[in-house]
Every structure is written in structure tokens, then in C-alpha cells.
Amino acid sequence: MKKRGYKYGIDLDGVIINSEPMLVAYIENHIGEKFNPPSPRVFDFQCGFNYKFRPGELGGLVKDAIFDEGLHYPMCEYQRTMAALYSIEARYDLCFITARPKELADVTNKWLRDHLDGMDYELHLVENTPKIDVMKSLGIEVLIDDRLKTVLEVSQTHQVGLICRPWNSGRPYFNFRIIRGRDLYSVYMNIENTEVEYIF
């Protein structure tokens, strides 16, 4: 089958990489305090600790956690995520768009090569660039993400798949361009209006 170019831009952390638990554990170990979100609907490291971070310290800890532990992060919903990725990669050019800084390119590519079973993909690290800019430059039609702020911004002009996680559920928003689902598989099925068979 001839591929039809880009259609999907897929976020990494919280969408295909289950990095949240290990990031939290890494920061807890560093500052000696347990993470305690004030609400299951809010996932924000700053308000989850009593510890007062110095400017740039939290971002540095997250970066260090990915350098040190990133290769060990598991995939979210492995079988369902792989089924969706295989189906996307068979039809379109596979593209990941993540807000990780460029210094994490090597560890991120290593994780993708280790987990994607030889799939071809393109990776865009956009620490200080809006994801919508990458989407427009590549002609991407749909962003799949778990960060509500990003989803709401992109949904002004593009279709978006929102992966429902504890930190973004229950918010009062209504937009016909936002397709919600519990994981990549369910969002992809809803957008394509099709059933994807597991290959395992």
C-alpha cells in the first residue's frame, strides 16, 4: 500500500510512553518528599509538592530523569498502542511530536528504536516551538496528545485526539474537533471509524 504522507502527529509522554510514575519517583527521591496532587484532575509537579523549586530546577530534574531512566520507561497499554501504531504506520508516515528538549534526542530515539519493532518514524522535539507549527509545516491533520492546554490550542484549527488521563479528565470543555479516548488505540479507532485487529 502506498503511504499517503503525514496525517497524525503523536505525542510521547503520557500517550505512548508511560513515563509519569518513574518521573514522579525520581523527583520524590531527589527532594525527599512524596508527590501529593491536590486533585486527581490536576497533574502539576509544582502544586504536587510542598518543596519550593528554584527557577529551572524542576525542568532540570525531569531532563535528568529521562537521561538516567528514560530507556526503562514502559509503553502505555502495550498491545493496544502497538496495534494502533502498526495501523498508522501502514497507511501514513509515522510522526512523533514531543516537547522534550533537543538534548534528549538520542535517548528518545533509542527508546523508539527499542520499542517500535522496526517501524519507520520521524521525531520532532519542540521544547520552545508550538506543536501546531510543526503540524502546519508537515501538513499533519490530527494531533494526539494528553496535555489539555495543547489540545485546546490546536483544536482551534485542527482535529485533536485527547488521551484521557487523571490529570486532564473531568474538565468542562466542548469542541467538536476533540476526539477523546482512554488510549491511542481507542482515539485512533474513533477518528478512522474502523476496528484495528490486534496482531499479538
C-alpha positions in Angstrom: 0.0 0.0 0.0 1.3 3.4 -0.9 1.5 5.7 2.1 -0.4 9.0 2.0 2.0 11.3 3.7 1.5 12.6 7.2 -1.9 12.6 8.9 -1.1 12.1 12.6 1.3 13.9 15.0 1.6 11.8 18.1 2.9 12.9 21.5 5.2 10.6 23.5 5.0 11.0 27.3 1.5 10.0 28.5 0.5 8.8 25.1 2.8 6.0 24.1 5.4 6.2 26.9 4.2 5.6 30.5 6.8 7.9 32.0 4.7 9.6 34.7 5.3 7.1 37.5 9.1 7.0 37.1 9.4 10.7 36.7 7.5 11.2 40.0 9.6 8.6 41.8 12.8 10.2 40.5 11.8 13.7 41.7 10.5 12.3 45.1 13.8 10.6 45.6 15.8 13.8 44.8 13.9 16.1 47.1 12.9 13.6 49.8 9.2 14.4 49.6 6.2 12.4 48.4 4.1 13.7 45.5 0.6 14.5 46.6 -1.7 16.1 43.9 -4.3 18.3 45.4 -6.8 16.9 42.9 -6.9 13.8 40.7 -7.8 16.1 37.9 -4.7 18.2 38.2 -1.3 16.8 37.3 1.2 19.5 38.1 4.6 18.9 39.7 4.7 22.4 41.2 1.5 22.0 43.1 2.1 18.4 44.0 4.9 19.1 46.3 5.4 21.4 49.3 9.0 21.7 48.2 9.8 25.1 46.6 11.7 24.5 43.4 14.3 27.1 42.3 13.9 28.5 38.8 14.7 25.9 36.3 15.3 23.2 38.9 12.1 21.2 38.1 12.8 21.2 34.4 16.3 20.0 35.1 15.1 17.2 37.2 12.7 16.0 34.6 15.5 16.1 32.0 17.8 14.2 34.3 15.1 11.6 34.9 14.8 10.9 31.2 18.6 10.8 30.7 19.0 8.4 33.6 15.9 6.3 33.4 14.2 7.0 30.1 15.3 3.8 28.4 13.5 1.8 31.1 10.1 3.5 30.8 7.4 1.1 29.7 5.0 1.6 26.8 1.4 2.7 27.6 -1.1 -0.1 27.1 1.4 -2.1 25.0 -0.7 -4.3 22.8 -3.3 -1.7 22.1 -0.7 1.0 21.4 1.3 -1.2 19.1 -1.8 -2.2 17.2 -2.6 1.4 16.6 0.9 2.3 15.6 1.2 -0.6 13.2 -2.0 0.5 11.5 -1.0 4.2 11.3 2.5 3.3 10.0 1.0 1.1 7.3 -1.2 3.9 6.0 0.7 7.1 6.7 4.2 8.3 7.6 4.6 8.0 11.3 5.5 11.2 13.1 6.1 11.9 16.8 6.0 15.5 18.2 7.1 15.9 21.8 8.0 18.8 24.0 11.2 17.2 25.2 14.4 19.3 24.8 16.8 18.5 21.9 19.4 17.2 24.3 17.1 14.2 24.8 17.1 13.3 21.1 19.5 10.3 21.5 17.7 8.7 24.5 14.3 9.3 22.9 15.3 7.8 19.5 16.9 4.8 21.4 13.6 4.2 23.2 11.6 4.4 20.0 14.0 2.0 18.1 13.9 -0.5 21.0 10.1 -0.5 21.2 8.7 0.1 17.7 9.7 -3.2 16.1 11.5 -1.6 13.1 8.8 0.9 12.2 9.9 3.9 10.3 9.1 7.2 12.0 10.1 10.9 12.2 10.8 12.6 15.5 10.3 16.3 16.2 11.5 17.8 19.5 9.7 21.1 20.1 10.7 22.4 23.5 10.1 26.0 22.6 8.1 25.7 19.5 4.3 25.3 19.4 3.3 21.8 18.1 0.9 23.5 15.7 3.8 25.0 13.8 5.3 21.5 13.1 1.8 20.3 12.1 1.4 23.1 9.6 4.9 22.6 8.1 4.3 18.9 7.6 0.7 19.0 6.6 -0.4 17.0 9.7 -4.1 16.9 10.1 -4.5 15.4 13.6 -2.6 15.8 16.9 -2.9 13.0 19.5 -1.8 14.3 22.9 -2.6 14.1 26.7 -1.9 17.8 27.6 -5.2 19.6 27.8 -3.7 23.1 27.2 -2.1 21.9 24.0 -5.2 20.0 22.9 -7.4 23.1 23.3 -5.0 25.3 21.5 -4.6 23.0 18.5 -8.3 22.3 18.3 -9.0 25.8 17.2 -7.8 24.9 13.8 -7.1 21.1 13.7 -8.7 17.8 14.8 -7.2 16.5 18.0 -7.3 13.2 19.8 -7.2 13.6 23.6 -5.8 10.6 25.6 -7.8 10.8 28.8 -5.6 10.6 31.9 -6.2 11.6 35.5 -4.6 15.0 35.0 -6.9 16.0 32.2 -10.3 14.3 32.8 -13.4 15.9 34.0 -12.7 19.4 32.6 -15.7 21.3 31.2 -14.8 21.7 27.6 -16.8 21.1 24.4 -15.3 21.1 21.0 -16.3 19.0 18.0 -12.7 18.8 16.9 -11.6 16.9 20.1 -12.0 13.1 20.0 -11.5 11.6 23.4 -10.4 8.0 24.3 -8.6 6.1 27.0 -5.6 5.3 24.9 -4.1 5.7 21.5 -5.9 2.7 20.2 -9.4 4.0 21.1 -8.7 7.5 19.8 -7.3 6.2 16.5 -10.3 3.9 16.0 -12.7 6.7 16.6 -11.0 9.0 14.2 -10.6 6.4 11.5 -14.0 4.9 12.2 -12.6 1.5 12.0 -11.6 -1.5 14.1 -7.9 -2.4 14.3 -7.1 -6.1 14.9 -4.5 -7.0 17.5 -1.5 -8.7 15.9 -0.3 -10.5 19.0 
